[in-house]
Amino acid sequence: MKFLNPDVLAIFIIDMIFLIFALLAFVNSFKIVKKWDINSTTPLQYELEKKSYLIATIVKYIFYLKLPLFIYFIHTLDKLSVILPGAMCAAGVTNATIYGVPLFIIKIFNLYFFGFWLVINRIDVSRKNYPFTKEKFLFFIFIFPILFIETLLEILHFGNINPQVIVSCCGTLFSSSKTSPVSIFIKIPTFWILSVFYGNFLLIVFSYILKRALFVSLLNMLFIPVAIISLIVFFSTYIYELPQHHCPFCLLQKDYYFYENCYV
């Protein structure tokens, strides 16, 4: 795909800015993790505390901007579908290269990683002794390579899209045929899909009421794939009022209920 597309170019520029600032935070995180000592009164500790505040602010605003940028990313995929033969919505553009699906998955998980980091940061700065400073920057050291991989996959995906090659539409990608990547889930009885979905949700609620933070975190991580599969297999068909239509991307179009616009 042409890099001169204004929407793609805007995403590249913003993500490269994020990556530059994240690299700055990444380098300084090592120093903080290694030398942080809240009980120390040395000039080094004072310097680390100032850097800690700066880096936390950088990471926080990267997340605040990545959330709307993710929505813009999907909007861009949807706009590009009009110039790719065979694509009827963002699903076709995502599947146009081998990098599209991994890119989309990593983008979703990065949002959760940054969100979890914000929770740790909020708890940390609310305590006088900053008990989780090392942990939150150690976690960011883990997040940064994933952020780098996301940016790299984004470049590879958009750079390898060939507008002359026919891609699969969402009706083909999200169907019960053997060639569909989600056919195995579509063939599962609805009873089991809904049992797992609502069972997972109730377990999250009960774990939250019982204040079991570890279980809440684990169940929320499990809820991501469960919710996506449930949306594709069951809920989308009722929204579209068409049993054969399972595409989750069409839900994001303002005229999604006109299924003939994106279903073949």
URJO-V879196 format. One record per pair of residues at least 6 apart in sequence whose ideal C-beta (glycine too) atoms are under 7 Angstrom apart, sorted by the first residue. I is the first residue (numbers start at 1). J is the second residue. D is the distance in whole Angstrom. If there is no record, write none. Layout:
i: (I | I)
j: (J | J)
d: (D | D)
//
This chain:
i: (1 | 1 | 1 | 1 | 1 | 1 | 3 | 3 | 7 | 7 | 8 | 8 | 11 | 11 | 11 | 11 | 14 | 15 | 15 | 18 | 18 | 19 | 19 | 19 | 21 | 21 | 22 | 22 | 22 | 24 | 25 | 25 | 25 | 25 | 26 | 26 | 28 | 28 | 29 | 29 | 29 | 29 | 30 | 32 | 32 | 32 | 32 | 32 | 33 | 33 | 33 | 35 | 35 | 36 | 36 | 36 | 37 | 38 | 38 | 52 | 56 | 59 | 59 | 60 | 60 | 63 | 63 | 63 | 66 | 66 | 67 | 70 | 70 | 73 | 74 | 74 | 77 | 77 | 77 | 78 | 78 | 78 | 78 | 80 | 81 | 81 | 81 | 81 | 81 | 81 | 83 | 84 | 84 | 84 | 84 | 84 | 85 | 86 | 86 | 86 | 86 | 86 | 87 | 87 | 87 | 88 | 88 | 88 | 88 | 89 | 89 | 89 | 89 | 89 | 89 | 90 | 91 | 91 | 91 | 91 | 91 | 92 | 92 | 92 | 92 | 94 | 94 | 94 | 95 | 95 | 95 | 95 | 96 | 96 | 97 | 97 | 97 | 99 | 99 | 99 | 99 | 100 | 102 | 103 | 103 | 103 | 103 | 106 | 106 | 106 | 106 | 107 | 110 | 110 | 110 | 112 | 113 | 113 | 114 | 117 | 117 | 117 | 117 | 120 | 120 | 120 | 120 | 121 | 123 | 124 | 124 | 124 | 124 | 124 | 169 | 170 | 170 | 170 | 170 | 171 | 171 | 172 | 173 | 173 | 174 | 174 | 174 | 174 | 174 | 175 | 175 | 176 | 176 | 176 | 177 | 182 | 182 | 185 | 185 | 185 | 186 | 186 | 188 | 190 | 193 | 193 | 193 | 194 | 196 | 197 | 197 | 197 | 200 | 200 | 200 | 200 | 203 | 204 | 204 | 204 | 204 | 207 | 207 | 207 | 208 | 231 | 232 | 232 | 233 | 236 | 236 | 236 | 236 | 236 | 237 | 237 | 237 | 239 | 240 | 240 | 242 | 245 | 245 | 247 | 250 | 250 | 255)
j: (8 | 80 | 158 | 159 | 161 | 163 | 9 | 159 | 76 | 79 | 76 | 158 | 69 | 72 | 73 | 76 | 69 | 151 | 154 | 62 | 66 | 147 | 148 | 151 | 58 | 62 | 62 | 144 | 147 | 58 | 55 | 58 | 59 | 140 | 141 | 144 | 51 | 55 | 55 | 137 | 140 | 141 | 141 | 48 | 51 | 52 | 133 | 137 | 134 | 137 | 138 | 44 | 48 | 48 | 133 | 134 | 45 | 129 | 130 | 133 | 121 | 117 | 140 | 118 | 121 | 114 | 115 | 118 | 111 | 114 | 111 | 107 | 111 | 107 | 90 | 252 | 90 | 93 | 94 | 89 | 90 | 252 | 253 | 93 | 87 | 88 | 89 | 90 | 92 | 93 | 163 | 92 | 93 | 96 | 163 | 167 | 166 | 92 | 166 | 167 | 168 | 169 | 93 | 167 | 169 | 169 | 170 | 262 | 264 | 170 | 247 | 249 | 250 | 253 | 262 | 249 | 170 | 173 | 174 | 247 | 249 | 167 | 168 | 169 | 170 | 100 | 101 | 104 | 101 | 167 | 168 | 173 | 161 | 167 | 157 | 160 | 161 | 153 | 156 | 157 | 160 | 157 | 153 | 150 | 153 | 154 | 157 | 146 | 149 | 150 | 153 | 150 | 146 | 147 | 150 | 224 | 143 | 146 | 143 | 136 | 139 | 140 | 143 | 132 | 135 | 136 | 139 | 136 | 132 | 130 | 131 | 132 | 133 | 136 | 264 | 247 | 249 | 250 | 262 | 263 | 264 | 180 | 180 | 181 | 180 | 182 | 232 | 246 | 247 | 183 | 246 | 183 | 186 | 187 | 183 | 232 | 246 | 229 | 232 | 233 | 233 | 246 | 233 | 234 | 230 | 233 | 234 | 234 | 226 | 226 | 227 | 230 | 219 | 222 | 223 | 226 | 219 | 216 | 219 | 220 | 223 | 215 | 216 | 219 | 216 | 248 | 246 | 248 | 246 | 245 | 246 | 247 | 248 | 251 | 243 | 245 | 246 | 251 | 257 | 259 | 259 | 259 | 263 | 262 | 256 | 262 | 261)
d: (7 | 7 | 5 | 7 | 4 | 7 | 6 | 7 | 4 | 6 | 6 | 5 | 7 | 7 | 6 | 6 | 6 | 5 | 6 | 5 | 7 | 7 | 7 | 5 | 5 | 7 | 6 | 6 | 6 | 7 | 4 | 5 | 6 | 6 | 7 | 4 | 5 | 6 | 7 | 4 | 5 | 5 | 7 | 5 | 7 | 6 | 7 | 5 | 5 | 5 | 5 | 6 | 6 | 6 | 6 | 5 | 6 | 5 | 6 | 6 | 6 | 6 | 6 | 6 | 7 | 4 | 7 | 6 | 7 | 7 | 7 | 6 | 6 | 7 | 6 | 6 | 4 | 4 | 6 | 6 | 4 | 7 | 7 | 5 | 4 | 6 | 5 | 6 | 6 | 5 | 6 | 6 | 6 | 6 | 6 | 5 | 5 | 6 | 4 | 5 | 6 | 6 | 6 | 5 | 6 | 4 | 6 | 4 | 7 | 5 | 6 | 5 | 5 | 7 | 5 | 4 | 4 | 5 | 7 | 6 | 5 | 5 | 6 | 5 | 7 | 4 | 6 | 6 | 7 | 6 | 6 | 6 | 5 | 5 | 5 | 5 | 6 | 5 | 5 | 4 | 7 | 5 | 6 | 7 | 4 | 6 | 5 | 6 | 6 | 5 | 7 | 6 | 6 | 6 | 6 | 7 | 5 | 7 | 7 | 6 | 6 | 6 | 7 | 5 | 7 | 4 | 7 | 5 | 6 | 5 | 7 | 4 | 6 | 6 | 5 | 4 | 6 | 6 | 6 | 5 | 5 | 7 | 6 | 7 | 6 | 6 | 6 | 4 | 5 | 7 | 7 | 5 | 5 | 6 | 6 | 6 | 7 | 5 | 7 | 5 | 6 | 7 | 7 | 6 | 6 | 5 | 5 | 6 | 6 | 6 | 7 | 4 | 6 | 6 | 5 | 5 | 5 | 6 | 5 | 6 | 7 | 4 | 5 | 6 | 5 | 5 | 5 | 5 | 7 | 7 | 5 | 7 | 6 | 7 | 5 | 6 | 7 | 6 | 7 | 5 | 5 | 5 | 5 | 7 | 5 | 5 | 7)
//
